[in-house]
Amino acid sequence: MKSVMPMRSPQLWIESLRTGKTPQPAPTLEPADGASQLAPRPMHYSYSEFVIPFSSNPLVLEQYTNAKGGIRTGKLMEDLDALAGGVAYKHVMKPGVAELTGSINDRGFYIVTASVERLDMLSPLTPKNVKDLRLSGQVIYTGRSSMEVVVKMEALGQDNAEETIMLGRFTMVCLDAFTNKARPVNPLIPMTEDEKKLYAMGEALKTRRQLRGKQSLNQAPPSSEEATSLHNLYLKYGDGTRCSDGIEPVPIGETLLENTMQMYPQQRNIQSKVFGGYLMRLAYELGYSNASIFTRVPLRFLSLDEITFKHPVPIGSVLRLKSRIGHTIPTGTSSVHVAVEASVIDQETGEERVTNDFRFTWGTPEHKFGRIVVPKTYE
């Protein structure tokens, strides 16, 4: 089994406070002028994996068990984010480096999660099928300073049987330790036909993400199809009365559920900011609570549709998480979509700054929940 580079800070927080100073550039650590100066990497170079021994170690299983005896999906997301970070660091580090030592200033760079493109749950984790899980990942595409990382979660059964449980895609970006600007990463060389296909997929994902950014509501108005769908929804449920189909309309504004908490140093990453995977877990668990309260039926996680990491969350800050039900399909193959917004509150001015946006979808394949969210006003 190949080890994964740890993403937690090895330095005690009290030592960080004692020795913490504004970083000054070291003369020998000037950032590289371009990726052409960096050694190309084969795709398998960054491959990393580790096993979570659920079936063979009851003490480990206890740390992940939810109230119904299944596995806490939010904690697995936390592990996947740490895996993606370890994969990205392995890609840029010299051969044989198993862990990050020294400070960020010593290395001259650091790597952050820019976004999570998608996480799809292909098979449910239930109390009846708890098995050891293998988490693996590798870099499949590199830009000038970005890396597309794919991760996979597999259940390990008897006779070496493997079942893919979850697939995901992360975008990691390398930044200069002194300027906080993009820093080049080692180019990637696909060798086999399968690797060339993965590389093409990674390139297509990056192009699609850039296009989707241009089509977001912050950049462009809704399409005619989207506007028509919204109009029809408003005409059917906009007055707030239950229709003949028995569906109860609920204003989106009434689905708000939020949580506010202090950020402690025990959840810091190697940059001494709040670990992104921890934020994913907090957002997932709040989103699940909201979806469960709204639908009132058992839920199965289907996908994490997109996460954007806009700004880091500092240690010692106050974090506010706000969740709302954004879309529902109450009949047939029922599902509920939840948006979670994370923001940091300035404790001196009270101003808030949005740091993250999360999008989750849960399904209720065996139950209908008979409620639908609608805008309170057409405007």
N, C-alpha and C positions, 0 to 999 in steps of 0.2 A: 504494500500500500504506500502510495506517495503522500508525503506530508504537505500541508498547506501552510503558507507563510502567515503567522499570526498578525492580526490587524489591531490588536489592543496595545496600548502604550505600556511598555515594561517598567517605566519610571513611576515611582510613587508620587502621588499628587502633591504631598507636602514638600517633596524635593523639587518639584516643578515650581512651586511657589517661592521657594528659597533661592533657586538659581535662575528663575525666569527673567529674561532681559529681551529687549528689542533685538531681533536678529540682525546681524551685520554681515554683509557679503564677505566671504573668504576669497582671497586672490586666486587660490588654486581651484575654485569651484565655479568658474564662469560657465554659464549655460552654453550648451552646444549650439553652433550656428545653424545646423540643419540636420535632418535625419540621415543625410548621406554620410555623415561622419560616424554613425552608429552601426554596429554590427547587425546584419540581418538575422532574423530568427526563423527557424522552421516552425511550423504550426504546433508540432508536438512538444516543443520546448516549454511552453507555459502550462501544459496539462497538469492538473492537480486533482486529488481526490481524497476523501476521508470517509470513514464509516461511523455512523451513529448506532451503537449496539443496543437497540431497543429490546429485541427478543432475548438477547444473551446477557443483558445487564439490567436488572430491575431498578437499580439506583439511578441509572441514566434515564430510563423510561419514566420514572417518577417525576423528573424535572420537566418533562414535556407533556405529561398527561393532563387532559382537560377534565372537566367535571363529569363528563359522560364516559370517560375511559378511552377516548380517542386521543389523537395527537394535536397539540397546539400549533396550528399552521403558522401563526405569527412568529413563533420561535424558530420555525424552519426557515421563514423568510429572512430572519436575522442571520441565520447560518449561511444562507445562500449569498447574502450581501457580503459577508466576511470572505466567503470563498471567491467571489468575483474580484474583490480587492486583492486577495492573495495571488490569484492568477495574473492580474495585471502587473503587480510588483515583480512576480517571477519573470514575466516577459522582458522587463527592462533591466533586471539585476544580472550581475555576472554569473556564469555557471558555478554551481556548487554553493551558492548563498541560500541558506535554509531559513534565516530569520533576519529581521531588520534590527541592526544595532546602531548605537549612536543617535544623534539628533537629526532632525530634518535638515538643519544647516550643514551637517557633515555630509549628507547625501546630496544636497543641493536641489532636491526636488521632492514633490509628494504627489500622490494620486488620489483623486476624489471620484465618487460616483456622480456622473452628470445626470443620468436618467436610467430608469428601468423600463425597457421597451414593452415587456410583456412577461407574465408568468401564467402558465396554463396548468391547471390541475387535471390530469388525464384520468386518474383513478382515485377514488376517495380513500382516505385513511380512517378506518373504523376500528372500534375495539376488537373486532373479530379477525382483522388481518394485520395486526401490528407485527412488523418484521424489522430486521436490521435494515437501515437505509444507507445507501452509498450516494454521496454528493460529489459530483465531478464537474470540471469546467476547463475551458481553454479559450485563448484569444483566436478569433477566426478572421479578423480584419483589423487593419490599422490605418488611420489617417495620419496627418502630420503629428498631432499630439493626442489623438483619441484612439481607443481600443474597443472593439466590439467583442464582448465576452459572452459565450453561451454556457449555460449551466444545466445540469440534469440531475434529477433525483430518482434513484432506482430502489425498489424493494428487493431484498435478497432472500429468496426462499430456499427450501431444501433442494439438494442435488444441483446447486449452483444456478437455480432458476432465477431470472432477472425480469422485473416488470417495471417499466418506466412510469413513474408516478407524476412527475412534474418537469416541465421544460421552461426555461427562462432566458431572457437576453438583457444584458446590462451594457451600458456605455460608460466607460471609464476615461478620465482625462488626466494627463500629466501636467503639473504646474511647477513653475520655478519657485524655489523656496524663498527667494529674496524679492522678486518682482511680482509674484503671484500671477504671472502671465503664462500662456501656453508654452510648454517645453516639448521639443521633439522626442518621439519614442522610436525604438528600433523598428525598422520596416519588417514586414512579414513576408515569407516566401512559401507559398503553397507548392508542394511537390507532387503528391499523388492526385489522381482524378477526383477522389472524394474531397481532398483538401481544397482543390480548385473550386469545387461546387460550394463548399462552405465559405470560401473567400468571396465568391460572387454573391452569395446570400447576404453576407455581412455588408458588402458594398451597397446592395440593393436596399437593405434595412436603413442604412445611413441616409441614402437618397430619399427614401420614403418618409423618414422622420423629418428631414428638412422641408419637404413639400407639405407635410401635415402641419408644420409650424406656420407656414404661410397661409394655410387655410383655416387656422383656428379663429374663434370668434373675436380674439383680440386683434386680428389682422384683416378679417373679411367677414361680411354679413352672412347669415344662414343661406344655404342654397334654397332653390324653389321647392325642392322635395321636403327639406327640413321645415320650411315655413308652412307648407301645406299640412304636414303632419301635426305641427303645433296648433294650427288653426282648427283642424278637425277635432283634436283633443279638447280644445277650449269650448268648441260648440257642443260637444257631447257632455262634458263634465264641469264646465266652467261655472255653473250656477251653484255648485256645491251639493246638489241633491242626488240621492241614489237613483241610478237609472234602472230600467226594466231588466237589465242583465244582472242586477244585484251587486254591481261593483260600487264600492264606497269611495268617492273622491276625497282626497286629503290634500290640502294646500302644501306645497313644498316647504314654505316657511315654517309650518307647524311640525316638521320632522327634524328640526335642529336638535342635535345632541352634542354637547361639548365637554371638554375636560381641560383643566389648567393645572400645571405642575411645575415644580422647580427641577432644573437639570443639574444632576450631581456628577462629580468626577469619576464615579465608579463606572459610568457608561461612556467614557471618552475613547476616542480612537488614537492612532499614533500621531495625529495632528493636534491632539488635545482639544478637539471639538466633539460634540455628541455624535456617537457612532450612528451612521445612517441606517444600519440594520435595526438598531433599537427604535429609531423613529418609525420604521416600517412596521415593527411589531405593535407599537402603541397605536398607530393609525389603523392597522388591521383590526385590532381588538375593539377599538371604539366603533369602527364601521360595522363590525359583526354585531355588536350590541345594538346599534341603531336598526340594522336590518332585521334582527330577531324581534325587537320590540314592535317594529312596524308590521311584519308579516304574521307574527304569532304562530309560526309553524317551524319545524326543524329545517335547517339550512345546510347546504353543501357548497363549499367554496368552489367556484368555477375558474376565475381568472383575476389577476391584477392587470388592469388594462394599460395603465401608464403611471409613472411617477416622474416628476421633475424636481430636481434639487437645485433651487435657485440661489440659496445662500446657506452657509454653515450655521449651525445652532451652537452658540458658545456655552461652555460650562458655566454654571451659575445663573444662567438666564431663566426667565419665566416663559414656558412654552404653553401656547393655547392651541388645542385641536378642536376644530369645528367639523361636524359631519352632517350631511343632509342626504336624504333619499332623492336621487336625481332622475331615476327612470324605473318604471315597473312594468312587468308583464304578468298580470295576476292570474291568467288562465292558461290552459295548455301546458307547454313547457315553461312553467313559471320561473321568473327570475327577478332580482332586485339589484339595482345599481346604486352604489353609494359613493359620494365624493367626500373626501376628507381634506381640509385645508389646515396646514400647520403654520403658525406665526409666532414670532418672538416679541414679547412685550418689553419695551424700555421701562425699567423700574423707576427712572427719574422723571421721564416725561409722559409715560403712559401710552406712547405711540407704539403701533404694531407694524411689524414688517413680515410679509408672507415669505416663508422659507421653502415650503414644500407643498405640492399638490399630489393627492393620491386618488386612484380610481379602482374600486373593487366591484366584483360581481359575484353574487351568490345565487344558487338555483334551488328550487324546491320541486324536483322531478315527480315526487309522489304526493304533493299537496298543492292545493290552490288556496290563495290567501284573500282573494276578494276585495283588495284595496288597491287604489291607483293614485299616484301623485299627480297633481295638476298645478299650473301656475295660478296664483290667487287672482291676478288681474291679467288681462290680455296684453297690457303694455309690458 
